[in-house]
Amino acid sequence: MASPQSLTESDRRLVAAWAADCAERVLPLFEAEAPDEDRPRDAIARARAYARGELDTAGEIRRRLVANRAAQVVNSPAAKAAAWSAGQASGVVHMGAHALGAAAYAAKAAGLADPDAGGAAEIAWQLEHMSEPVRAALRQLPLLGTDSSGPLGAGLLASGVLGENIRLIQAGL
C-alpha cells in the first residue's frame, strides 16, 4: 500500500514544478559559494522536466539524492539549505511530500540569508505562487508529524525551523 505522502504520479508532477520554483529562488545562495557546481541547478531542471512529463518516475528515483551531496562543497548554512531545497525538489518524483521539504528548506535558506524577514517573506511568496491544483494536491498530504510513512513523519523535516516552515505552509493551504 502506498504512503499517503506519495501522491499520485499526476499530482507529483504538479507539485514538482512548484517545488522547483521554491528551490530556484534560493539557488543563488548556493551558487555564490560554488559557482561551478551544477548539481542543485541540474536537480531543479530535472524536477521541471519531470513536471512536464519528459522524465519518468523510475528513471529519476535513483537520481534524487545527487543535489543533496552538493551541500558538502559549501560552508554557509544558507548555501547548504539551498542545496537541500533542490534535493527535496528532485525527491518529489519519489514522494510528493518532498515538495513541502523543498519549500521548507528554501524558506530556511532565505531566513538564514536575511534573519529579519527572509523566511517569512519566502513562505508568503510560496503560498502566493501556488496554483489551485498544486494547493489541492498538497492538501491531500497528512499534517506534519501525523504519519510516519514518509518525510512528513517524525524525522528531520518535523523539527526546528523546517517543521515550523512546513506547519506554516500547511496552515496556509
Secondary structure by P-SEA (a helix, b strand, c coil): ccccccccaaaaaaaaaaaaaaaaaaaaaaaaacccccaaaaaaaaaaaaaaccccccccccccccccccccccccaaaaaaaaaaaaaaacccccaaaaaaaaaaaaaaaaaccccaaaaaaaaaaaaccaaaaaaaaaccccccccccccccccccccaaaaaaaaaaaac
